[in-house]
């Protein structure tokens, strides 16, 4: 008979039957529903055949009701291999511990690389990373997602323009770009100071050069405020000038018109601080819960999902640890009066203008030119007066 399909998985045994007409024993087995294959007659009083492991009990029962002698001469299949393997417990325990140790070591940060920035900024980044818990020997599951680390570094290290965070196996690689402050090139040699904006002069501080305007004068962009040409004798027809590099600061009052819109009703989402975490083991698209099975007692929930890759040596496994943070949230609905909305709009416009002009400028007054209410929003057009330095350096053409 042919080999029975799947018998290796379920297990089978080769049995030796001794007695008169041994083939009749296998005939009894077939009549009882036992599958027998590869039957061979070894001698006049001996015959062998293969029987499934699941039929052994029935086989023994038939043997007890006959005069044949039954001997098991071979055992094959996965059940016997597994039983043989489990007898070597020391080997199994050692193998499991070795795999777990390699897996543990493969998910520890062994190297932190910082590239693309000068040494002083590299030291600052290294200090910040240590505060975040990112250092040699750190367990990768305890680290924040790379996007959060990038944002924290940009906020905590002002010298950074951009930073990229990548995890490559057991290495944590950060590539940074230093923020370069673009300064307007200083004009070398003789120069004038000219106005960059129109305004009314409020204060003048001239250390070198000849002032061409006075306090309360109205000036236009490009107008010379302080000249680098000095002429100490105006009586001569052939005037000669001494050329200098004019230096000074001219504070003028300038004006800006800006527009801002403020809603009368606002709906804010606030997190209360109550939170629970759930962990899943993700294998391809299948997720198996491993921790946090109960549902939180929150009516409104904000979900944040973080994925952590698993590594074995340098290879990334198709398995991920997914942490889902469930935070309680509440909605805070506020309604503003028209006066409150106008006040908020003025403050917002002033802050935006201050950021645009820089810390040296000073907003001295503001006036609402126009206000309208449309679709539950207050729209304001504001006119703001600012005191700022309007000086720009301009070289003198010595050929004139």
GIBEL-V439412 format. One record per residue. RES is the residue in one letter. PSI is psi in radians with two decimals (none if undefined). D_CENTER is the distance of its C-alpha to the mean C-alpha in Angstrom with 1 decimal. Layout:
# GIBEL-V439412
{{RES	PSI	D_CENTER} {RES	PSI	D_CENTER}}
This chain:
# GIBEL-V439412
{{X	2.69	63.2} {X	2.83	59.9} {X	2.29	56.8} {X	2.22	55.2} {X	2.31	51.7} {X	0.00	49.0} {X	-0.47	51.5} {X	-0.60	49.4} {X	-0.77	46.5} {X	-0.34	48.7} {X	2.49	51.1} {X	2.87	54.8} {X	2.57	57.8} {X	2.17	60.8} {X	2.57	64.0} {X	2.14	67.5} {X	2.22	70.4} {X	2.41	73.9} {X	-3.10	77.1} {X	2.25	79.7} {X	1.11	78.2} {X	-0.42	74.5} {X	-0.38	73.2} {X	-0.49	74.5} {X	-0.74	71.9} {X	-0.49	69.1} {X	-0.69	71.1} {X	-0.70	71.0} {X	-0.77	67.2} {X	-0.66	66.7} {X	-0.48	69.0} {X	0.10	66.7} {X	0.20	63.6} {X	2.29	62.3} {X	2.19	60.8} {X	2.37	62.4} {X	2.92	61.9} {X	0.84	63.1} {X	2.23	66.4} {X	2.40	68.7} {X	2.00	72.2} {X	-0.63	72.5} {X	-3.03	76.2} {X	-0.47	78.8} {X	0.29	77.5} {X	2.42	73.8} {X	2.48	71.0} {X	2.77	67.1} {X	2.87	64.3} {X	2.39	60.7} {X	2.48	59.6} {X	2.58	56.3} {X	-0.58	55.0} {X	-0.28	55.0} {X	0.10	58.7} {X	-0.73	59.9} {X	-0.72	61.1} {X	-0.66	63.3} {X	-0.76	64.5} {X	-0.63	65.6} {X	-0.69	67.4} {X	-0.70	69.4} {X	-0.67	70.3} {X	-0.45	71.8} {X	0.08	74.0} {X	3.10	75.4} {X	0.16	77.0} {X	2.67	74.5} {X	2.25	72.6} {X	2.26	68.8} {X	2.31	66.7} {X	2.06	63.0} {X	-0.20	62.7} {X	2.52	59.1} {X	2.25	55.7} {X	2.69	52.9} {X	2.92	49.5} {X	-0.72	46.1} {X	-0.65	47.4} {X	-0.65	49.6} {X	-0.74	47.0} {X	-0.72	44.5} {X	-0.68	47.3} {X	-0.66	48.3} {X	-0.66	44.7} {X	-0.28	44.2} {X	-0.41	47.4} {X	1.24	45.6} {X	-0.64	43.3} {X	-0.71	42.8} {X	-0.73	41.4} {X	-0.81	39.0} {X	-0.73	37.8} {X	-0.70	37.3} {X	-0.77	35.5} {X	-0.75	33.1} {X	-0.64	32.5} {X	-0.77	31.9} {X	-0.74	29.3} {X	-0.69	27.5} {X	-0.77	27.7} {X	-0.73	26.3} {X	-0.74	23.4} {X	-0.82	22.8} {X	-0.48	23.0} {X	-0.25	20.7} {X	0.51	17.8} {X	2.47	18.3} {X	2.04	16.9} {X	-0.30	20.1} {X	2.38	19.1} {X	2.00	16.8} {X	2.33	17.4} {X	2.03	17.1} {X	2.72	18.6} {X	0.07	19.7} {X	2.73	20.6} {X	2.91	24.0} {X	-0.72	25.0} {X	-0.71	25.0} {X	-0.60	21.5} {X	-0.70	20.4} {X	-0.68	22.1} {X	-0.74	20.4} {X	-0.72	16.9} {X	-0.70	18.2} {X	-0.75	19.6} {X	-0.71	16.5} {X	-0.66	14.5} {X	-0.67	17.6} {X	-0.59	17.3} {X	-0.13	13.8} {X	0.23	15.4} {X	1.85	14.0} {X	3.03	17.4} {X	2.30	19.7} {X	-0.04	20.6} {X	2.44	17.4} {X	2.17	16.8} {X	-0.46	13.5} {X	-0.35	13.5} {X	-0.08	13.7} {X	2.60	10.5} {X	2.75	7.6} {X	2.59	4.2} {X	-0.63	3.4} {X	-0.69	2.2} {X	-0.68	5.0} {X	-0.72	6.7} {X	-0.81	7.1} {X	-0.70	8.5} {X	-0.72	10.5} {X	-0.74	11.9} {X	-0.63	13.0} {X	-0.65	14.7} {X	-0.34	16.3} {X	1.66	17.5} {X	-0.41	19.5} {X	-0.17	20.5} {X	2.27	17.1} {X	-0.69	16.9} {X	2.61	13.6} {X	2.38	11.5} {X	2.34	9.6} {X	2.22	8.0} {X	2.50	9.2} {X	2.08	10.9} {X	1.66	14.4} {X	-2.10	16.5} {X	0.19	17.4} {X	2.48	16.2} {X	1.98	13.2} {X	2.24	13.4} {X	2.20	12.5} {X	2.03	14.2} {X	2.76	15.2} {X	2.14	17.6} {X	2.44	20.1} {X	2.13	21.1} {X	2.16	24.7} {X	1.95	27.0} {X	1.95	29.4} {X	2.48	32.8} {X	2.23	35.8} {X	2.30	38.1} {X	2.30	41.1} {X	2.16	44.3} {X	2.57	46.6} {X	-2.90	50.4} {X	2.46	52.3} {X	2.74	50.3} {X	2.86	50.6} {X	2.14	48.3} {X	2.85	47.8} {X	2.43	46.2} {X	-0.35	42.9} {X	2.82	43.4} {X	2.53	46.4} {X	-3.09	47.3} {X	2.22	49.9} {X	2.28	50.3} {X	-0.74	49.8} {X	2.59	49.8} {X	2.31	50.7} {X	1.72	50.1} {X	2.07	51.8} {X	-0.48	52.2} {X	2.49	53.4} {X	3.06	54.9} {X	2.01	57.2} {X	2.37	55.9} {X	-0.12	56.7} {X	2.94	55.6} {X	2.95	56.2} {X	2.44	54.6} {X	0.04	54.6} {X	2.53	54.9} {X	2.30	52.9} {X	2.73	51.1} {X	2.74	49.5} {X	2.36	46.7} {X	-0.20	48.1} {X	2.41	51.0} {X	2.18	52.0} {X	-0.76	51.6} {X	2.16	52.6} {X	2.53	54.7} {X	0.05	54.7} {X	2.09	58.3} {X	2.14	60.8} {X	1.98	64.5} {X	-0.11	66.8} {X	1.75	70.0} {X	-0.08	70.2} {X	-0.43	74.0} {X	2.50	74.0} {X	-0.73	73.8} {X	1.55	71.9} {X	2.34	68.8} {X	2.46	66.7} {X	2.54	63.2} {X	2.22	61.3} {X	2.32	57.7} {X	2.91	54.9} {X	1.84	51.2} {X	2.45	50.9} {X	2.45	48.6} {X	3.08	47.9} {X	2.19	45.9} {X	1.99	46.9} {X	2.15	45.5} {X	2.71	46.1} {X	2.14	45.6} {X	2.96	43.5} {X	2.53	42.6} {X	2.42	39.6} {X	2.24	39.5} {X	2.76	36.3} {X	2.43	35.5} {X	2.59	33.3} {X	2.31	33.0} {X	2.22	32.5} {X	2.52	32.6} {X	-0.41	35.3} {X	2.35	33.4} {X	2.43	29.8} {X	1.85	27.8} {X	2.42	25.0} {X	2.08	22.5} {X	2.45	22.3} {X	2.31	20.7} {X	-0.31	23.5} {X	-0.30	21.5} {X	2.27	22.9} {X	2.68	20.3} {X	2.68	20.4} {X	2.48	18.2} {X	2.48	18.9} {X	2.39	18.1} {X	2.60	18.8} {X	2.02	19.4} {X	2.11	18.5} {X	1.89	21.0} {X	-2.03	20.7} {X	0.11	21.0} {X	2.29	22.7} {X	2.20	21.1} {X	2.07	23.2} {X	2.34	23.0} {X	-0.29	23.2} {X	2.45	22.9} {X	1.26	23.4} {X	-0.45	26.0} {X	2.75	27.4} {X	2.45	26.4} {X	2.74	25.7} {X	0.86	28.5} {X	2.44	26.6} {X	-0.73	28.0} {X	2.28	24.9} {X	2.31	21.5} {X	2.14	18.0} {X	2.33	15.7} {X	2.22	12.0} {X	2.20	10.9} {X	2.30	8.6} {X	2.36	9.6} {X	2.14	10.7} {X	2.59	12.7} {X	2.49	16.2} {X	2.59	18.3} {X	1.91	22.0} {X	-2.16	23.0} {X	-0.02	21.1} {X	2.34	20.8} {X	2.20	17.8} {X	2.69	19.5} {X	0.57	19.5} {X	2.41	18.6} {X	2.61	15.4} {X	2.12	15.1} {X	2.14	13.7} {X	2.17	13.6} {X	2.03	14.6} {X	2.09	15.0} {X	1.98	18.1} {X	2.45	18.9} {X	2.33	22.3} {X	2.69	22.5} {X	2.63	25.6} {X	2.21	26.7} {X	1.88	28.7} {X	2.18	31.1} {X	2.53	32.8} {X	2.32	35.7} {X	2.60	36.8} {X	2.96	40.2} {X	-0.74	41.0} {X	-0.69	41.6} {X	-0.72	38.3} {X	-0.69	36.4} {X	-0.76	38.3} {X	-0.76	37.5} {X	-0.69	33.8} {X	-0.72	34.0} {X	-0.79	35.9} {X	-0.71	33.5} {X	-0.77	30.5} {X	-0.70	32.5} {X	-0.72	33.5} {X	-0.73	30.0} {X	-0.72	28.8} {X	-0.65	31.9} {X	-0.71	31.5} {X	-0.62	28.0} {X	-0.69	29.6} {X	-0.41	32.6} {X	2.96	31.2} {X	-0.35	32.3} {X	-0.38	35.8} {X	2.64	36.9} {X	2.11	38.5} {X	2.08	38.9} {X	-0.45	42.4} {X	2.78	43.1} {X	2.64	41.9} {X	2.36	43.9} {X	1.99	43.2} {X	-0.63	44.9} {X	2.47	44.2} {X	2.39	42.6} {X	2.72	42.4} {X	2.05	41.1} {X	2.28	39.8} {X	0.71	38.0} {X	0.33	37.2} {X	2.53	35.8} {X	2.14	37.5} {X	2.19	37.4} {X	2.46	38.5} {X	2.06	39.7} {X	2.62	39.9} {X	2.01	41.9} {X	2.41	40.7} {X	2.38	42.6} {X	2.47	40.9} {X	2.11	42.3} {X	2.83	40.7} {X	2.13	41.6} {X	0.32	42.6} {X	2.45	43.8} {X	2.45	43.0} {X	2.44	44.7} {X	2.20	46.9} {X	2.67	49.0} {X	2.24	52.8} {X	1.88	54.5} {X	-0.10	57.3} {X	-0.21	59.3} {X	none	60.1}}
